[in-house]
Amino acid sequence: MSIFWTGLLALQLTVASAQSKAQKTEMKNDETIRSYRVAISNEDLKDFRERILNTNWPNKETVIDASQGAQLSKLQGLVKYWGTNYDWRKAEAKLNKYPQFITKIDGVDIHFIHVKSKNKNAMPLLLSHGWPGSVFEFTRTIDPLTNPTAHGGMAEDAFDVIIPSLPGFGFSGKPTEEGWNNDRIAKAWVVLMNRLGYKKYVAQGGDWGAGIVHSMALTAPQGLLGIHSNLPATLPNEAGMALGTGVIPETFTAKERAAFEQLRKAITSGGFIYKSTMEARPQGVSYGLTDSPAGLASWIFLHPGFENWSYGNDSTQLPTKDDVLDDISLYWLTGSAASASRIYWENRNINLISAGSMKSDKITIPVAVTTFPQDVYASPESWARRAFKNLIYFNEVEKGGHFAAWEQPQIFVSELRAAFKTLR
């Protein structure tokens, strides 16, 4: 090849490289908000159903409870229903009932539901889910929050509701680089609210969502009026240290002792084994979860919140069997078992409920807390007041657990109305 052609080829490659970099930069900085509608292909649903029906099952556990993991008979019953009677199209309709959008933030597509109230004075409210939850958690709360007068509330209780899917979860994009911890997601949520044009707003979270809105509160971005948490970081240092010894400090009150014992029982019973595994090796565990729907379901049922629902077999209990399968199906159909698991690895150096680890005392903006008794940890008011300098609301409700909006949507809505009333 002549020097001329060699030089020309090098120039073309340089120009192409520059154009590629420019395109990537333009894509990363794209701030457009695009409408979105869920539409899983028939081919993907056919493959999904076939995999469910062709599950290879292990032998039965050797105990009479779930201490070894998902019980074979219960999971087989659920999976049989999943492969024969469950209808994903109904789940799609449940989401497509509401306006959905996608916008790129920090290089990752963020999917979100955005429902505006007809009340012009509605308070913007961001709801943040965790693992193994999803935007499905909040679907029963959207109408009561945005249209309160039709659901036992007053016009002044109205909210605009924004429900994003976490990066790597559901219909949001999957990060291709490390670093997407609570703090980075919190920054993305602030960008989202600003991009939607909200000058003032509040935020709520449970599970990892609690950690994310906690991070938002720590930075106190302009416009964030306050947060609400149903998994607050209030555990004091002496309680954390006592977990290792099992010796309860004598200064603890009866409620503090009860909260301590509740948490200790969850830890000693192996209730957080999924957490330690995904903190250490999220990629390793995800191969099986990505290959087998039943394997994915059995892993998700390691979470104490899911385990307590008895696989959705109780028709009087929320979430229903279909609700549970909507959520697990979402993880499967979006291929997000691995990308969602990494949130544990990204936040492996923090203790989500520890006041010290989460720097709760550094938060200056208003904080509201609701504790649900069947959660893995129900913070007593004394610890919440020690943790947060500006605690404006605290309430212990009579029922409900870790996935509060799913399990007790009416109570959840009432709590948010009360929690943020003084911030309107």
N, C-alpha and C positions, 0 to 999 in steps of 0.2 A: 504494500500500500504506500502511495506517495506521501510526502510530507504534507501536501495540500489537503489530501483526503483525510489524513490522520488528524490534522488540525481542525478540519470542518466537523469531523465526527466528535472530537472532544468538545467543540463549541456547542454542538447540538445537545450533547449529554449534559453540559453545564446549564444550558437554557432549560432543558427538560427538568433537571434537578431543581433549579430555581423556581420553575413554575409549580412543581410538585410541592415544594416547601410553602410557596405562597398559597396554594390551594388548601393545604393542611391548616395553615394559619387562619385563612379565611373561614374554613369550616369550624375551627375551634372557637373563633370569635363570633360565629353566627348567633345572633340573639333573637332570631325569629321564633314565634310561637305557632306551632302547627297543630291543626286539629287531628285527633286520633280516634280510631274506632277499632275495637278488638275484632279480629276475624281470623281464627285459626283455620288452616286449610283442612279439607276433608281427608287428604292423604295423611297428614300428621295425626288426626284423630283416629284414623284407621290403624295406624302403627301403634298408637297409644293403647287402644283397646286390645289389640293382639298381644302386646307385651303383658298387659294385665292378666289376660286369660291364660297366658303361657308361663305364668310364674312358677319357678322352681322353689318349692318350700323346704325349709329345714325340718328336722324332727322336733317334736314337742318339748317344751321346757320341762325341767325336772322339779319345778316348784308350783305352788297353787296361786301365786300372785304374779305381779309384773316386775319383781325384783331382778329378773334376768333380762328384762326388756319386753318388747311387745309380745303379748300372749298369742300363741299360734291360732287358737280357735277364734278369738275375737278378731284378729287381723284377717283371717281367711274369710270370715263373714262379711267384713267391710269390703274386702277386695272383690269378692264375688258380686256384691251389689255394684261396685265401681265398674266392673267389666260388663255387666248385663243391663242394669237399670239406670245408672247415672247418666245425666245429659249435660254435657259441657255447654251446649248452645244456650241453656237457661242461665248459666253463669255469665256467658258473654252478654246476654240481654240485661242481666243485672248491672253490669258495668256500663254498657252502651246506653242505658237509660239516662246517664249523666254526661255532661260535656267533659270530654277528655282531650288532653293536649300533650305535646312533647316539645321541649325546648332544650337546647344544648347549653350546659353550664360547666365550665372548667373542662371542656373537652368531652363530656359525657352527656348523652341524651337522657333527659329526665322526664319521665311520664308522670302526669298528675291529673287528678279530677278537680274541676273548679266549678262550683255551683254558687251562683250569686243569689242572694235573697232579694225579694221584691221590695223589702224595706230599705229605703235609701240610707238609713242610719245604721245599717247592719255592721257589726264588728267583724273584720277579717280574722279568721281563725285557721291556723295551719295545724293539721293533725299528722303526727309522724308515727309510723308503725315500727315493728321490730322483727326478730326472727323467732319462730317460723311463721310470722304473720304476713299481712299484705294489706293492700287497700280494701280488700273484702271485709276486713274487720269493722270498718266504719260505715258500711252501706246502710245499716238500719238507723244510723244517727243523722244522716244527711238531711232528710226531709224535716225531722223535728228541729234541727239546728237552724235551717234556713227559713222554715215556715212555722214558727213556734205557735202562732194562734190556732193552727189546725191540730196541734198536739199538746194542748194543755198549758201553753205558755202565753206570754204577752208579746206584743209587737216589738217592745224594746229589748226583748231577749234574742233578737235575730242575729245570725252570723252569716257572713260569706264563708264558705268552706273550701279549703285548698288541701288536697290529700295527695302528696307525692309518693311515688314508689322509690324506695331507697336505691342508690346506685348499685347495680348488680342484682336487683330484685325485680321480679315481674317484667313489665314492659319498659322499664328504664334500661339504658345501655349498660354494658358490662365494662368496668374500668380495665384498662390494659396495662396499668402501672400500679405499683403499690402506693400507699399513702392516703387511701380513702378511709380515714378513721372518723370518729364522731366530730372532731373539730372541723375537718374538711367538709363533711356533709352539712354541718351547721352553717358554714359559710355559703354553701350552695343554696341552702334554704333561704338565707337572707337575700341572696341575689334573686332568687325566684320571686320572693314577695316584692322586692323593689321593681323587678321587671313587670310584674302585674300591676304596678302603679299604686301599691298600697303604702301610704305614708305612716300609718299606725296600724298595728296588728298584735295579736297574741298567738301563742304557740302551745300545743299540748303534745305529750308523748308518754308512752309506756314501753317497757322492755328497752330495746336499743333506742327507740324513739325518745324515751325519757332521758337517756344520755345525750342525745343530739340536741334536744331543746335546752338541756342543762348547759351544754357548750355554747349555745346561742346566748343564754342569759349571762354566762361568764364574760363574753365580749361586749354585751349590752349594746348591740347595734342600734343606730338611730331608728326609731319607729317601733321597736319591740317594747310593748307596754308591760308585758309580764308573761309568765309561763305557768302551766299546770302540769303536774306529774302524778301518775299513779304508781310509780316505782321510784320514789325520791332517794337521793343519795344522802341518807341521814345517819347511817350506822356510825356511832362514835368509836374512837380508837380503842377504848378499853373493852368494848364489846367485840371488836374485831380480833383483838389479842386473846380474849377469853374463849373464842371459838376453837382455838387450838388446844386448850386445856380442858374445856368443858366446865370450868369452874365459874359460876355466875358471880360477878361482883356483888357484895352485900348491899351496896348503895342502890342497886336497881329496884325500881318500883315493881308492882305486880304486872303492870302492862309491859314494862321493859323486859321483865323476865319472860313473859309470854312471847314477845317478839323474838327474843334471843333464842328461845327453845324452838320456835317455829322455823327459824333460819337454820339452826343447828341440825334439826331433824331432816330438813331438805338436803343439807350437805352430806350428812352421815349415811343417808339412805341411797346415795348415789344419784340423786336427782339432777346433778350438774355434770354428769359424765360426758354428755354431748358437748358441753361448753369447753371442757379441758381438751377434748379431742380436736375440736375445730380451732381452738387457740393454737394448738401445736402443729397440726397437719391437715388443714382444710382441703388441700388438693388431694391428699392421699385418700381421705374418706369419700371424696366426691365422685370417684370413678364408679363405684357401685351404685351410688345414688342417681347417677346420670344414665345408668344402663337398665335399671329395674324400677318401675313405678312402685311396686310393693316394697322394695328395699328402701326407697325414698320415704314411703309412708311409715315404715317401721322405725326409721331414724327420727322422723319428726315426732313420732309418738313417744320418744324418749323425753321430750320436754314435759315437765310436770303439768303445765297448763293443758296440754293436749291429752295427756294420760288421764287426767281427772274427768274428761268428758265421756269415758267409756266408749270411745270410738263412735260417738254420735248415735248410739242405739236407744237412748232415752228420748222419746218423741216430745217430752215436755221441756226439754232442756235446750238452751241456746249455747253455742251454735248447734244447728241441726246436723244430721249426717251429711246432707248435701252441702251445707256450709263448709264443713270440714274438708270434704272432697273438692269443693271449689278451690280452696286454698292450696291443697297439696297438688291438684291438677295444674294450677297456675305455675308452681315451681317446676313441674315436669315439662309442660308445654312451652315454657320460655327458656328451658335449659339453664336454669339459674341455681341449681344445687351447689355448684362450685363457687360461683361469683357471690352468692349470698352468704355462704359459709365463711368467706374471707373477712367478714366484718368482725368475727371473733379474733382472727389473727391480727387484724389491723389495730384492735383495741386490747391486745393481750396484756398490756402493761398497766391497765387500770382495773379497779374494782368498782363496778357500776353503782353499788349501793353504799360505798364507803364515803362518808363526808370528807375525810382527809384526802383520800385518793382523788376525789372529784372536785376538791377545793370549793366545797359548798359555801364556806364562810366568805368567799371572795365575791359572791353574787350580791349585787346591790339592788337590782330591779325587783319588783314584786314577784313573789312565788306563791302558788296555791298548791295544796296537796290533798288528795283523797286517797285513803287506804281502803282496800278491799280485803275482807277477812280470809278468803281462800287463796290469796296470793302466796308465793313462796316466802314473802317477807312483808309483814304489815307494820309499817313504822308507827310507833307511838308518837303522840303529839309532842311530848317532852323532847324527844330526839329531833323532831322536825324544827322546833323552835330554837334548839341549840345550833342546828346546822345552818339555818337560813336567817340572816339578819332582818330580812324584810318579808316575813311570812304573813300574807294578808288573809289566808283562808286555810283552814284545816278541818277535815271531817272524816269520821270513820263510818262507813256505810255498813248495813247489816248483811249484805250478801254480795257475791261476786268474787272473781279471782283475777289471775294475771292478765287475761285478755278482756279487760273491763268492758270496752265498747261492744264487743261481740257477745259477751255473756249477759250483761245487764245494760242494754242500750238506753232504756228509760232512765235508770239511775245515772248513767254516764252523762246523758244530756242535761239532767237536772243539776248535776255537780258542776258542769261547765258554766251553766247559766249563773249559778250562785258564786262560783269562784271568780268570775271576771266582772261581776256586776259593778263593783266599785271602780273599775278601770274604764268604763264607758264614758 
